[in-house]
């Protein structure tokens, strides 16, 4: 039977009274009850408590009073909606349920140890080394720096789901590392010792720390602009480009029949990340509509150029030797192409005019469209219900 005080079942023996204490001293529970009782007496004695018996009339929440940030409506009241699109994101996210344990990794173990070349193992290991840290950073950004600044609950609710998904992704990378039999401490520490991986993490940390400060006041125009720039970075660059482009080396292996279990895991993650990116971009555009925020074109340009330079350095490291069907030029050019796509979604100028798609197979490869033999494997169809709308 589940012990609600100790859900993991680690029972502890009763402890003896503290040295110097009395066996008649009140227990912790008794002391807590006594404290609560005293607090209640203190509250009841307060002048305002005399109004407790009187009805206090509050104005109903109106949808038009809601704002993404700096709103005045009751944050605890979900409806009426002002942002039904945010609620739709939450409903769609809940149509997606999977865990890394649903996917058979047996063939990946054989591929890694007996089929991959040294260059391919280098790519595989370092893609995972980057991702293991990145999704934790994304989780901290949404959970600690962004969600608490939202003043409409329908946005917070989707972002709470996003926090869960980032944790799920982190579990997925750990599961891949563990399944293959890689040395976990060494892989997880690469972001600290490999400069090309560390550089990307440092850029993201700088953006996160600028909005994680306790004194951030979004009523200040400069602070609000900085918050929007940080949100654009995480939605459009970090998740929309670095993640989206970052999975492609593994997908290139999958196209050749290698590491198919890991690639399937990343396909599931990709769908989540596309939704995270889309939601973030939609939220940023709503903030711009509701507030007098003018984004600095040079700051935007600098953001894209810094991200491209970091991605190029990273690609030069993971692809120091090209692998069959995938090379440095493919990776870097595809980043610029995807960056233009994200900028257009934001209604901004393309940072890399004329960038061409080098991986025409990537969008299709990132989708999961297949049938499974019911008698050979668990059915891991990514979505239940009707066709998922990614808008």
ChimeraX attribute file (.defattr): number of C-alpha atoms within 10 A of each C-alpha:
attribute: neighborCount
match mode: 1-to-1
recipient: residues
	/A:1	5
	/A:2	8
	/A:3	10
	/A:4	8
	/A:5	9
	/A:6	10
	/A:7	10
	/A:8	9
	/A:9	11
	/A:10	8
	/A:11	10
	/A:12	7
	/A:13	5
	/A:14	6
	/A:15	6
	/A:16	8
	/A:17	12
	/A:18	9
	/A:19	6
	/A:20	6
	/A:21	9
	/A:22	9
	/A:23	10
	/A:24	7
	/A:25	11
	/A:26	11
	/A:27	11
	/A:28	9
	/A:29	9
	/A:30	11
	/A:31	12
	/A:32	12
	/A:33	12
	/A:34	13
	/A:35	12
	/A:36	12
	/A:37	12
	/A:38	12
	/A:39	12
	/A:40	11
	/A:41	11
	/A:42	11
	/A:43	13
	/A:44	13
	/A:45	11
	/A:46	10
	/A:47	9
	/A:48	9
	/A:49	12
	/A:50	11
	/A:51	10
	/A:52	10
	/A:53	7
	/A:54	8
	/A:55	7
	/A:56	7
	/A:57	6
	/A:58	6
	/A:59	6
	/A:60	9
	/A:61	17
	/A:62	13
	/A:63	15
	/A:64	10
	/A:65	12
	/A:66	21
	/A:67	19
	/A:68	22
	/A:69	19
	/A:70	18
	/A:71	14
	/A:72	12
	/A:73	19
	/A:74	15
	/A:75	15
	/A:76	10
	/A:77	12
	/A:78	17
	/A:79	14
	/A:80	14
	/A:81	18
	/A:82	18
	/A:83	19
	/A:84	13
	/A:85	16
	/A:86	22
	/A:87	19
	/A:88	16
	/A:89	23
	/A:90	22
	/A:91	13
	/A:92	21
	/A:93	21
	/A:94	13
	/A:95	15
	/A:96	16
	/A:97	13
	/A:98	17
	/A:99	13
	/A:100	21
	/A:101	12
	/A:102	13
	/A:103	17
	/A:104	16
	/A:105	21
	/A:106	13
	/A:107	14
	/A:108	21
	/A:109	16
	/A:110	14
	/A:111	18
	/A:112	18
	/A:113	13
	/A:114	9
	/A:115	14
	/A:116	18
	/A:117	13
	/A:118	13
	/A:119	15
	/A:120	20
	/A:121	16
	/A:122	16
	/A:123	22
	/A:124	20
	/A:125	15
	/A:126	21
	/A:127	22
	/A:128	24
	/A:129	24
	/A:130	25
	/A:131	22
	/A:132	22
	/A:133	20
	/A:134	25
	/A:135	23
	/A:136	16
	/A:137	19
	/A:138	22
	/A:139	21
	/A:140	18
	/A:141	23
	/A:142	21
	/A:143	19
	/A:144	15
	/A:145	22
	/A:146	18
	/A:147	20
	/A:148	12
	/A:149	19
	/A:150	19
	/A:151	20
	/A:152	29
	/A:153	23
	/A:154	26
	/A:155	22
	/A:156	24
	/A:157	16
	/A:158	22
	/A:159	25
	/A:160	15
	/A:161	16
	/A:162	22
	/A:163	20
	/A:164	13
	/A:165	21
	/A:166	24
	/A:167	15
	/A:168	18
	/A:169	26
	/A:170	19
	/A:171	17
	/A:172	21
	/A:173	23
	/A:174	20
	/A:175	17
	/A:176	20
	/A:177	20
	/A:178	12
	/A:179	15
	/A:180	18
	/A:181	12
	/A:182	13
	/A:183	10
	/A:184	12
	/A:185	8
	/A:186	11
	/A:187	18
	/A:188	19
	/A:189	14
	/A:190	19
	/A:191	23
	/A:192	14
	/A:193	11
	/A:194	15
	/A:195	15
	/A:196	21
	/A:197	26
	/A:198	18
	/A:199	19
	/A:200	22
	/A:201	19
	/A:202	13
	/A:203	16
	/A:204	21
	/A:205	15
	/A:206	12
	/A:207	18
	/A:208	24
	/A:209	12
	/A:210	14
	/A:211	25
	/A:212	16
	/A:213	10
	/A:214	7
	/A:215	8
	/A:216	16
	/A:217	15
	/A:218	17
	/A:219	11
	/A:220	9
	/A:221	14
	/A:222	13
	/A:223	16
	/A:224	22
	/A:225	20
	/A:226	18
	/A:227	24
	/A:228	21
	/A:229	20
	/A:230	24
	/A:231	24
	/A:232	25
	/A:233	24
	/A:234	25
	/A:235	26
	/A:236	27
	/A:237	25
	/A:238	25
	/A:239	26
	/A:240	27
	/A:241	28
	/A:242	22
	/A:243	20
	/A:244	24
	/A:245	22
	/A:246	20
	/A:247	21
	/A:248	24
	/A:249	23
	/A:250	22
	/A:251	24
	/A:252	21
	/A:253	21
	/A:254	17
	/A:255	14
	/A:256	11
	/A:257	10
	/A:258	20
	/A:259	25
	/A:260	22
	/A:261	19
	/A:262	28
	/A:263	23
	/A:264	22
	/A:265	23
	/A:266	23
	/A:267	19
	/A:268	21
	/A:269	21
	/A:270	20
	/A:271	19
	/A:272	20
	/A:273	24
	/A:274	20
	/A:275	22
	/A:276	24
	/A:277	23
	/A:278	21
	/A:279	22
	/A:280	22
	/A:281	24
	/A:282	17
	/A:283	23
	/A:284	18
	/A:285	16
	/A:286	15
	/A:287	19
	/A:288	16
	/A:289	10
	/A:290	12
	/A:291	16
	/A:292	11
	/A:293	15
	/A:294	10
	/A:295	14
	/A:296	11
	/A:297	11
	/A:298	9
	/A:299	11
	/A:300	18
	/A:301	15
	/A:302	13
	/A:303	18
	/A:304	22
	/A:305	15
	/A:306	14
	/A:307	23
	/A:308	21
	/A:309	14
	/A:310	20
	/A:311	24
	/A:312	18
	/A:313	18
	/A:314	26
	/A:315	23
	/A:316	18
	/A:317	18
	/A:318	23
	/A:319	21
	/A:320	14
	/A:321	16
	/A:322	15
	/A:323	18
	/A:324	11
	/A:325	11
	/A:326	18
	/A:327	17
	/A:328	20
	/A:329	15
	/A:330	16
	/A:331	22
	/A:332	20
	/A:333	19
	/A:334	23
	/A:335	28
	/A:336	27
	/A:337	22
	/A:338	22
	/A:339	25
	/A:340	23
	/A:341	18
	/A:342	24
	/A:343	20
	/A:344	13
	/A:345	16
	/A:346	18
	/A:347	11
	/A:348	14
	/A:349	15
	/A:350	20
	/A:351	21
	/A:352	19
	/A:353	10
	/A:354	10
	/A:355	16
	/A:356	15
	/A:357	15
	/A:358	16
	/A:359	17
	/A:360	10
	/A:361	13
	/A:362	17
	/A:363	10
	/A:364	9
	/A:365	18
	/A:366	20
	/A:367	13
	/A:368	14
	/A:369	9
	/A:370	6
	/A:371	9
	/A:372	11
	/A:373	8
	/A:374	8
	/A:375	7
	/A:376	7
	/A:377	11
	/A:378	12
	/A:379	13
	/A:380	14
	/A:381	16
	/A:382	14
	/A:383	16
	/A:384	13
	/A:385	8
	/A:386	8
	/A:387	9
	/A:388	12
	/A:389	9
	/A:390	14
	/A:391	12
